[in-house]
Amino acid sequence: MYSILNGIKVLDLTTVVLGPYATQFLGDFGADVIKVENLSGDLFRTVRPGRSNDMGAGYMNCNRNKRSIAVDLKTPEGKDIFMRLVKESDVVVHNMRSSTAKRLGVDYDSVKQTNPTIVYCFAPGFGQNGKYAEKPAYDDIIQAESGIAYLNRDAQGHPKFIPTIICDKVGGMHLAMAVLAGLNYRLLHNKGCVLETPMFEGMVSFLMTEQLSGETFVPPLGGTGYERLTSPYRKPFPTADGYISILPYSTRHWQKFFTLVEREDMVNHEFVTDPVKRSENVGTLYKIVSECTPHRTTAQWSEVLTSIDVPFAPVNDVASLLNDPHLVSQNFFTEYDHPSEGRLKSVGSPFYAEGVEQSSNLPPPKLGMDTSDILHELGYQTEEITAMQHANVVLCHTDN
């Protein structure tokens, strides 16, 4: 955990992956992230595998560097707790629709009455001023609606989901950026703001950066679709014993590659030396690469491509990443002892910083692990906390 956001308090009402992925970044940077959960907890806690019912692997990989308070926001006492937290906080984050937030009384208009300088950021499925505002959304829904499943179609033309929750995680990065932008706005202007980062628009923006293609121009200079990405030969190439990705990109890369494979006829071909014609004919170039790769093993290709400085990568499976030489040298996967779950492996933060103080990460919290501490910080007495727990207003985790 870095000290970059020390002193910033974030109320995290998010659930499942998109929001927790975003707020974990804020916690990694040192913000005091308070995960506000209902008494049943974040639904993602139950997704398996896991050693206990509320501490699944996916939940734990999205919720380090946070504290958990479990409170029923539908009760007057629970609402009072939340607003006391709002008064002392800098940021409120959620991934609900506006109508849901309003029903819970945690919408921007309600929150800013308690804290006018609050930075309020939320990530619904669809922009809340549009036709789809009330549609529910999860990763698979947005993969379908945004065009990702279509772009990932198989050889028979059947659309396929990418086997990772890409929309949630890209949306999470957008949400984290919005929080940081909002904090900067407040620093400059001494007032709060609200920022919305809908999943659908976020993923369409993500895709259409290159896929808008000819439709960028008015009138169009062609249709949508980036030709290099849609070439049937843009794929890992077969080697004598596996697969490899090879990406000559510049003129120098292509010339070195064709010299290596003894295709002197291509070294000074206009498809290689003219960047415009190269772009127009990249499928042809990839086809030539695919015809060359089966004649060497992956290790042999790795050695010769390293020697001529042409970009490449062997095709790893996910399990092999745990022993990847670079990740091992960066100590990216670390082991630690969780207070309730025993020995665990943690996925590293994607950030490296120098000149910034660093401290140990907080382990992903059990549901309500910090309820009592947080309520005491707000001025509640032990007797009040006990009474609220008995009335099912809050849940205080114990190790018993």
Secondary structure per residue as TSV (DSSP state, phi and psi in degrees):
chain	resnum	aa	ss	phi	psi
A	1	M	-	360.0	126.8
A	2	Y	B	-91.5	162.2
A	3	S	S	-95.3	16.0
A	4	I	T	-62.4	-40.1
A	5	L	T	-107.1	21.1
A	6	N	T	-55.0	135.8
A	7	G	T	94.3	-10.3
A	8	I	-	-93.1	128.4
A	9	K	E	-109.8	127.2
A	10	V	E	-116.8	124.7
A	11	L	E	-91.9	114.3
A	12	D	E	-106.0	102.3
A	13	L	-	-96.5	11.0
A	14	T	-	-80.0	160.6
A	15	T	-	-137.9	169.2
A	16	V	T	62.7	-114.7
A	17	V	T	-118.8	-51.1
A	18	L	H	-50.9	-57.2
A	19	G	H	-67.5	-49.7
A	20	P	H	-58.8	-34.5
A	21	Y	H	-62.8	-41.3
A	22	A	H	-65.1	-48.7
A	23	T	H	-73.6	-22.2
A	24	Q	H	-63.5	-36.8
A	25	F	H	-59.1	-43.2
A	26	L	H	-63.9	-40.1
A	27	G	H	-65.3	-38.9
A	28	D	H	-59.6	-31.7
A	29	F	T	-85.2	0.2
A	30	G	T	105.7	1.0
A	31	A	-	-67.7	149.8
A	32	D	E	-84.0	95.7
A	33	V	E	-93.4	117.0
A	34	I	E	-102.6	110.6
A	35	K	E	-81.5	111.3
A	36	V	E	-94.5	111.7
A	37	E	E	-118.7	154.8
A	38	N	-	-76.6	177.2
A	39	L	T	-69.4	-15.3
A	40	S	T	-89.5	-18.1
A	41	G	-	87.3	165.9
A	42	D	-	-55.4	127.0
A	43	L	G	-56.4	-29.7
A	44	F	G	-69.7	-14.2
A	45	R	G	-59.0	-30.8
A	46	T	G	-88.5	-8.6
A	47	V	S	-69.6	128.7
A	48	R	S	-83.3	159.6
A	49	P	S	-82.2	165.0
A	50	G	B	-174.3	155.7
A	51	R	S	-88.0	-23.3
A	52	S	S	-134.9	161.9
A	53	N	T	-62.0	-31.1
A	54	D	T	-110.9	18.8
A	55	M	-	-136.4	59.9
A	56	G	B	-70.7	160.2
A	57	A	H	-59.8	-45.2
A	58	G	H	-61.6	-42.9
A	59	Y	H	-58.9	-46.3
A	60	M	H	-67.2	-27.5
A	61	N	T	-83.0	0.1
A	62	C	T	-120.0	2.6
A	63	N	-	-137.1	28.9
A	64	R	-	-74.2	165.3
A	65	N	S	57.0	42.2
A	66	K	E	-138.9	159.7
A	67	R	E	-113.6	150.1
A	68	S	E	-115.8	128.1
A	69	I	E	-120.7	130.1
A	70	A	E	-106.0	119.9
A	71	V	E	-148.8	142.4
A	72	D	-	-88.3	102.8
A	73	L	T	-73.0	-8.6
A	74	K	T	-83.6	-7.3
A	75	T	S	-96.5	152.0
A	76	P	H	-59.2	-39.4
A	77	E	H	-66.5	-40.5
A	78	G	H	-64.4	-40.8
A	79	K	H	-62.8	-37.8
A	80	D	H	-65.4	-40.8
A	81	I	H	-59.3	-46.0
A	82	F	H	-61.6	-44.9
A	83	M	H	-69.3	-30.6
A	84	R	H	-64.4	-38.9
A	85	L	H	-65.2	-41.5
A	86	V	H	-57.9	-42.2
A	87	K	H	-59.7	-30.9
A	88	E	T	-100.3	3.8
A	89	S	-	-106.7	166.2
A	90	D	S	-105.2	-29.0
A	91	V	E	-139.3	140.9
A	92	V	E	-119.9	130.7
A	93	V	E	-129.5	136.8
A	94	H	E	-151.8	167.0
A	95	N	-	-126.8	45.4
A	96	M	S	-99.6	164.5
A	97	R	-	-72.2	155.5
A	98	S	H	-58.5	-38.7
A	99	S	H	-64.6	-37.5
A	100	T	H	-67.2	-44.5
A	101	A	H	-61.1	-38.7
A	102	K	H	-66.4	-41.3
A	103	R	H	-61.2	-34.8
A	104	L	H	-81.6	-10.1
A	105	G	T	76.6	24.4
A	106	V	-	-117.9	22.7
A	107	D	S	-73.1	167.0
A	108	Y	H	-61.3	-43.0
A	109	D	H	-60.5	-38.5
A	110	S	H	-70.9	-42.7
A	111	V	H	-68.1	-41.5
A	112	K	H	-70.5	-18.5
A	113	Q	H	-66.4	-31.4
A	114	T	H	-84.4	-37.0
A	115	N	-	-141.0	94.8
A	116	P	T	-64.1	-19.6
A	117	T	T	-98.8	14.1
A	118	I	-	-67.4	142.0
A	119	V	E	-95.5	115.3
A	120	Y	E	-114.4	114.8
A	121	C	E	-126.9	135.7
A	122	F	E	-145.7	154.2
A	123	A	-	-128.6	86.3
A	124	P	-	-77.7	176.1
A	125	G	S	-69.1	-39.3
A	126	F	S	-136.7	150.4
A	127	G	-	-52.0	134.1
A	128	Q	T	-80.1	-0.3
A	129	N	T	-105.3	5.8
A	130	G	S	-105.8	178.8
A	131	K	T	-64.9	-29.5
A	132	Y	T	-94.7	14.2
A	133	A	T	-51.3	-38.7
A	134	E	T	-93.6	2.6
A	135	K	-	-71.3	133.9
A	136	P	-	-72.3	154.9
A	137	A	-	-148.7	135.5
A	138	Y	-	-131.2	178.4
A	139	D	H	-55.2	-48.4
A	140	D	H	-60.9	-37.3
A	141	I	H	-62.9	-44.9
A	142	I	H	-74.2	-33.4
A	143	Q	H	-58.3	-40.1
A	144	A	H	-70.6	-49.3
A	145	E	H	-71.7	-32.0
A	146	S	H	-82.7	-12.5
A	147	G	T	103.4	-6.3
A	148	I	H	-63.5	-45.9
A	149	A	H	-62.1	-35.8
A	150	Y	H	-68.5	-45.3
A	151	L	H	-61.4	-28.8
A	152	N	T	-93.1	19.4
A	153	R	-	-63.1	153.7
A	154	D	-	-83.6	-176.2
A	155	A	T	-62.4	-24.6
A	156	Q	T	-88.4	0.8
A	157	G	S	87.6	9.5
A	158	H	-	-82.3	127.2
A	159	P	-	-64.2	146.8
A	160	K	-	-137.1	144.8
A	161	F	-	-76.9	141.9
A	162	I	-	-71.0	131.8
A	163	P	S	-78.7	49.3
A	164	T	S	-151.7	157.0
A	165	I	-	-84.4	67.2
A	166	I	H	-65.5	-38.2
A	167	C	H	-68.4	-40.1
A	168	D	H	-61.2	-44.2
A	169	K	H	-76.8	-37.8
A	170	V	H	-65.3	-42.2
A	171	G	H	-60.6	-36.6
A	172	G	H	-63.3	-40.6
A	173	M	H	-65.5	-39.8
A	174	H	H	-61.0	-43.0
A	175	L	H	-64.9	-42.0
A	176	A	H	-63.0	-40.9
A	177	M	H	-63.6	-38.0
A	178	A	H	-62.7	-41.2
A	179	V	H	-60.8	-46.3
A	180	L	H	-65.0	-39.1
A	181	A	H	-64.7	-41.0
A	182	G	H	-63.7	-40.4
A	183	L	H	-63.5	-39.3
A	184	N	H	-66.0	-39.7
A	185	Y	H	-60.8	-44.2
A	186	R	H	-64.5	-39.3
A	187	L	H	-61.4	-39.4
A	188	L	H	-78.4	-34.4
A	189	H	H	-117.0	-5.4
A	190	N	S	56.7	39.7
A	191	K	S	-151.0	159.8
A	192	G	-	-81.5	178.1
A	193	C	E	-161.1	166.8
A	194	V	E	-125.0	133.1
A	195	L	E	-128.2	134.8
A	196	E	E	-117.0	130.8
A	197	T	-	-127.7	77.3
A	198	P	-	-65.5	143.6
A	199	M	H	-61.3	-48.0
A	200	F	H	-61.1	-53.7
A	201	E	H	-62.2	-35.8
A	202	G	H	-62.4	-43.1
A	203	M	H	-75.0	-34.2
A	204	V	H	-64.4	-41.2
A	205	S	H	-61.8	-43.1
A	206	F	H	-59.4	-44.5
A	207	L	H	-77.4	-43.7
A	208	M	H	-78.5	-5.5
A	209	T	H	-50.7	-45.3
A	210	E	H	-105.5	-27.1
A	211	Q	H	-78.1	-15.7
A	212	L	T	-62.9	-37.7
A	213	S	G	47.2	-122.4
A	214	G	G	-62.8	-24.1
A	215	E	G	-73.4	-4.4
A	216	T	G	-61.6	-31.4
A	217	F	S	-97.6	148.9
A	218	V	S	-123.9	113.0
A	219	P	S	-68.9	162.6
A	220	P	-	-62.7	147.7
A	221	L	S	-102.2	31.9
A	222	G	S	134.3	-178.6
A	223	G	-	-89.6	-168.1
A	224	T	S	-78.3	164.7
A	225	G	S	108.5	128.5
A	226	Y	-	-92.2	114.3
A	227	E	H	-57.7	-39.2
A	228	R	H	-60.3	-36.9
A	229	L	H	-79.2	-24.1
A	230	T	H	-97.1	-0.4
A	231	S	-	-62.2	134.9
A	232	P	T	-64.1	-15.6
A	233	Y	T	-96.6	1.7
A	234	R	-	-83.5	91.5
A	235	K	S	-167.2	164.5
A	236	P	-	-58.1	135.8
A	237	F	E	-92.4	142.5
A	238	P	E	-72.7	137.3
A	239	T	-	-108.6	-175.2
A	240	A	S	-65.9	-21.8
A	241	D	S	-138.2	12.9
A	242	G	S	177.3	-139.9
A	243	Y	E	-139.6	155.2
A	244	I	E	-147.7	146.7
A	245	S	E	-99.1	125.7
A	246	I	E	-124.8	128.7
A	247	L	-	-134.8	76.1
A	248	P	-	-60.9	131.5
A	249	Y	-	-121.7	-47.9
A	250	S	S	-89.2	170.4
A	251	T	H	-56.5	-43.8
A	252	R	H	-60.9	-43.6
A	253	H	H	-57.9	-48.9
A	254	W	H	-64.7	-40.9
A	255	Q	H	-65.0	-40.7
A	256	K	H	-64.9	-40.7
A	257	F	H	-64.4	-47.0
A	258	F	H	-68.6	-29.8
A	259	T	H	-65.5	-42.7
A	260	L	H	-59.2	-42.3
A	261	V	T	-93.8	11.8
A	262	E	T	60.8	40.6
A	263	R	-	-108.0	67.3
A	264	E	H	-61.1	-24.5
A	265	D	H	-64.6	-20.1
A	266	M	H	-99.1	-14.9
A	267	V	H	-58.4	-41.8
A	268	N	T	-113.3	19.2
A	269	H	-	-67.2	146.4
A	270	E	H	-63.0	-25.4
A	271	F	H	-63.2	-21.7
A	272	V	H	-99.3	-44.7
A	273	T	H	-85.4	-21.9
A	274	D	-	-101.1	110.4
A	275	P	H	-58.8	-33.8
A	276	V	H	-68.7	-47.8
A	277	K	H	-67.6	-31.4
A	278	R	H	-63.7	-43.0
A	279	S	H	-62.8	-40.3
A	280	E	H	-70.2	-22.7
A	281	N	T	-122.9	25.1
A	282	V	H	-64.1	-30.5
A	283	G	H	-61.0	-39.2
A	284	T	H	-63.8	-41.6
A	285	L	H	-65.4	-42.6
A	286	Y	H	-62.4	-35.4
A	287	K	H	-62.0	-40.8
A	288	I	H	-63.8	-42.5
A	289	V	H	-58.4	-44.7
A	290	S	H	-62.8	-27.8
A	291	E	H	-77.2	-21.7
A	292	C	H	-88.4	-33.9
A	293	T	G	-65.8	-29.4
A	294	P	G	-66.4	-9.2
A	295	H	G	-87.2	-4.6
A	296	R	S	-132.1	156.8
A	297	T	-	-76.3	166.2
A	298	T	H	-59.8	-42.0
A	299	A	H	-63.7	-40.8
A	300	Q	H	-64.6	-43.2
A	301	W	H	-61.8	-41.5
A	302	S	H	-60.2	-40.4
A	303	E	H	-68.2	-47.6
A	304	V	H	-74.4	-34.2
A	305	L	H	-71.0	-34.1
A	306	T	H	-62.1	-40.5
A	307	S	H	-66.4	-27.7
A	308	I	H	-106.8	5.6
A	309	D	T	59.5	44.9
A	310	V	-	-102.6	130.8
A	311	P	-	-59.2	135.3
A	312	F	E	-158.5	166.5
A	313	A	E	-159.7	135.1
A	314	P	E	-67.2	154.9
A	315	V	-	-85.1	109.1
A	316	N	-	-88.3	147.5
A	317	D	-	-87.7	167.3
A	318	V	T	-63.2	-40.2
A	319	A	G	-62.1	-34.1
A	320	S	G	-67.9	-18.9
A	321	L	G	-62.3	-27.3
A	322	L	G	-63.0	-24.2
A	323	N	G	-118.6	17.4
A	324	D	-	-60.4	129.8
A	325	P	H	-56.5	-40.0
A	326	H	H	-67.6	-47.1
A	327	L	H	-64.2	-36.3
A	328	V	H	-63.3	-43.4
A	329	S	H	-65.2	-26.0
A	330	Q	T	-91.3	0.7
A	331	N	T	53.3	44.9
A	332	F	-	-72.6	-42.4
A	333	F	S	-98.0	122.6
A	334	T	E	-123.1	155.5
A	335	E	E	-107.6	147.8
A	336	Y	E	-154.5	167.3
A	337	D	E	-101.6	114.0
A	338	H	E	-81.2	141.5
A	339	P	T	-61.8	-24.3
A	340	S	T	-120.5	-23.1
A	341	E	T	-103.6	-1.4
A	342	G	E	82.4	-154.2
A	343	R	E	-73.3	127.9
A	344	L	E	-133.3	159.3
A	345	K	E	-108.9	139.0
A	346	S	E	-118.6	139.5
A	347	V	-	-77.9	133.0
A	348	G	-	-69.3	161.2
A	349	S	-	-72.8	145.4
A	350	P	S	-82.6	12.1
A	351	F	-	-116.8	142.7
A	352	Y	-	-125.8	134.3
A	353	A	-	-134.5	144.7
A	354	E	S	-120.2	151.7
A	355	G	S	75.0	15.0
A	356	V	S	-126.1	134.4
A	357	E	-	-64.4	146.8
A	358	Q	B	-130.6	145.7
A	359	S	-	-137.5	170.9
A	360	S	-	-67.6	146.4
A	361	N	-	-69.1	148.4
A	362	L	-	-82.6	135.7
A	363	P	-	-69.9	153.6
A	364	P	-	-54.4	131.3
A	365	P	-	-83.8	146.0
A	366	K	-	-63.6	156.1
A	367	L	T	-59.3	123.1
A	368	G	T	73.3	15.2
A	369	M	T	-55.7	-35.4
A	370	D	T	-113.1	11.4
A	371	T	H	-54.3	-51.3
A	372	S	H	-61.9	-46.1
A	373	D	H	-61.0	-45.2
A	374	I	H	-65.0	-40.7
A	375	L	H	-66.4	-38.7
A	376	H	H	-62.4	-39.2
A	377	E	H	-61.7	-30.4
A	378	L	T	-81.9	-4.9
A	379	G	T	100.8	4.1
A	380	Y	-	-73.2	142.8
A	381	Q	-	-87.4	158.2
A	382	T	H	-56.5	-40.2
A	383	E	H	-64.1	-39.1
A	384	E	H	-65.4	-41.2
A	385	I	H	-64.0	-43.7
A	386	T	H	-61.7	-42.3
A	387	A	H	-64.4	-41.0
A	388	M	H	-67.8	-32.9
A	389	Q	H	-67.9	-42.2
A	390	H	H	-65.5	-28.7
A	391	A	T	-88.8	6.6
A	392	N	T	60.2	34.5
A	393	V	S	-86.6	-38.7
A	394	V	E	-132.3	164.3
A	395	L	E	-127.1	125.2
A	396	C	-	-110.2	115.7
A	397	H	-	-69.2	139.2
A	398	T	-	-127.3	159.5
A	399	D	-	-84.2	-0.3
A	400	N	-	-77.8	360.0
